[in-house]
Amino acid sequence: MEPESAAARDAEGRDSDRRPYSGPFLVVGLGNPGIEYQWTPHNAGFLAIDRLAQRAGAVVSNRRCRALTATTRIAGRDVVLAKPETFMNLSGLSVLALVEEFGADRKNLLVLYDELALPLGTLRVRAGGSSGGHNGAGSINGALGAEEWARIRIGVGPDGLETAARRGKDYLLTPMRKKELAVLDEALDRVAEAVETVIVSGVGAAMNKWNGQAGNGSSKVE
């Protein structure tokens, strides 16, 4: 008999609560592997996973499902932290493998990734939606066959007069300056706290708390 697919499990989970999911919560950060990409805006998702691991005393080093992973506990819940090694544009391959490996449904998946359209240092929690042109998010939509998966978008948009000159692919793959990294570093703690809110209270509560929170506005880099 063939194993039950993730899609079938998810469909059953929407129709019945008779078999509640008790496995780990999956938190996946998107980025590109390699030291040359480590401090680029496009790797904000990887940096967020590293911050979560640091706070939890974990090391994201196990290779599983085409990703570097760590299993830890956050807010009283077993959590798998993952950084896909498929490169950004094929992130969905790793995310689908993780979902199937742990028998999870999309209610137990949270993805963290960069958002050029948001000012540097801001964050937005969403329950689902289109990719908005983000190749990693688009790959996940395609792999899962659905857009209904929770995500936290981390603002990396360039500031002020540099916007026109530094926007787009070249900016996303260029290492950030020290002052930009300082803004993002502060934001990563808020991202980690927002992840905890999602795990404990759900994505709706996290949206209410974090999307309108004071201090999550535009951050200026001088």
N, C-alpha and C positions, 0 to 999 in steps of 0.2 A: 504494500500500500504506500502511495506517495505521501510525503509529509504535508501537512496542512499549510497552505500559503499564508503569508502575512496579511494579504488582502482579505482572505476568507476569515482569519481570526479577527481582523478589525471590523468586518461586517457583522460578525456574530456578536462582538462586544457592543455594537451600537444597538442591537436588538434585545440583548439579555444581560442581566447582571448576575446570572447564576454562577458564573465562573470569573470572579473579579481577578484582574491582573495583579500579581504579587511580586513580579520581578523587578529588576532595577529600572530606575529612571535613566533615560539616555540623554546626555547633554553633549552635543557635537559642535565644535567650533570649526569654521571653514578657513582655509588658507592654502598656501603653497609650501611644500617641504623644501628644505635647503637653507643654509645659512644666509645666502644672498637675499632671501625674501623675509628673513625673520622680523625685521623692524619696519617693514613696509605697511602702508595703510591697509592693503588687501589682506594682511594677516592679523587684523584685529580680532577675528574669531579665535585663532590659535592663541593669541596673547590672553584672551579672556579665559580660555581653558587652563592655561598655565597659572593664572591668578586663582582660579577656583581650586586647582590642585595644591597650590602653595598654602592657601587658607585651610585646606583639609589635611595637610601633611602627606599628600600623595605625590607620586612621580608618574608622569604619563610616558611610559616607556615600553609597555607590552605591545607586541604586534599582533593584531587581531582584526579580521574583517577589513583588510587593506587600510588599517589605521593604527596609529599609536594610541593606546588606551590605558586607563587606570580605573580600578574599581575601588570606591571609597564610600563614605557616608557623609551626606550633607543634609542638614535639618532633619536628622533622624531617619533618613531614607537611604537605601542602597542606591548608589548612583554610578553609572559608567560614564567617564569622561573620555572623549575621543577627538583625535585630530586626523582626519583622512589624509592618506599619503598619495591619493590619486591625482593630485593637483586640482585646483579650484574647479575647472570646467567639467570634471568628472566626479564631483563630490557625491552625486547621487548613488554611484556604484557602491561606495563604502557605507553610506547611510542605509541603503536597502539591506546590505549584508548584515549590518548591526541590528536592524529591526528584526530581521528573520532569525539571526543567531540567538537573540534574547526573547523571541516570541512576543515582542512588544506590539502594542497598537500605537496609533499616532497620538493618543492622549498622553503617552508617556515619553514623548520625544520633544526636545527643545533644541533649536539650532541657533547658533550665534554667528553673525557675520557682519562685515563692514557695509556701510551705506554712504555712498558719495553724496547723495542728495541731502543728507543731514549734516548740520554743523559739527565740526570736530568736538568730541567730548560729550555729545548728547546720546540718548538712547531711546528707542521706541520698541514697545512690546506689541506683538500682533498674534492673533489666533490663527491666521492663515492669509492667503492672498496670492496674487501673481508675483512673479519674480522681480518685477520692476526693472528688468534689464540686467539683473545680477546673474551672471552665468552659473555660479554655484547654486543659488536658489532655483534657477531654472532646471539644472540637472537633477535636483532633488524632486521637484515637481514631476519631472518626466519619469524618474525611477519609481516613485511611489504611486504614480498615476493619480495624484491628487494634490491640491494646494492647501488642504486643511491640516497643517502642522504648525505648531507654535514656533515663533522665532523672536529673537531680540536683535534688532538692527543697531549697530554701533556707528555713530556718526564719525566720519573721517573727512568731511568736506573741507577743502582748503579755505583759508580765511581771507577776507577783505580784497585788496587790490590784486592779490595773487590768484584769485579764483580762475580767471580766464586763462592765465598762462600755465597753471599747474593742474588743470582739470583733466580727467580722463585716464586712460590706461597708463601713460607714462608716469603720472603722479601716483597712481595706485601701486605701482611696482618700484617706486623710488624710496629708499630709506628715509624715514621721517627725521626732521631736525630735533635737537634736544628740547626746544620749547614745545614742539608739537607732541613729542613723547611724554613730556610732563603733564600736558592736558589729558592725553589718553590714559596715562597711568592712573590719574585720579578717577577717571571715568570707569576704569576696570573694576574698582571696588564697588561702584554703584551697580555695574552689570552683575557682579557676583551676588550682591544683595537681591537684585531683581530675580536672578535664577532661584534663589532660596524662596522668594515669594511664590514663584510659579510652582515649585515643588510642594510647598506647604499648603497654599491656598488656591492654586489654579491660575490659568492664564488671564481669566477675566479680572480677578483681584489684582494681579500684577499690572494689567493695563490701567486700571483705575488708580493704582498707587503711583506708578512710575511715569506714565505718559504725561501727566500734568503736574508732576512734582516740581516745586521751586528748586532752582539750581540745576535743572535739566534743560536749560535753555541754551542759547548760543554761547559758546566759549570762545573768547577772543585770544588770538596768539599774536603778540606784538613782536 
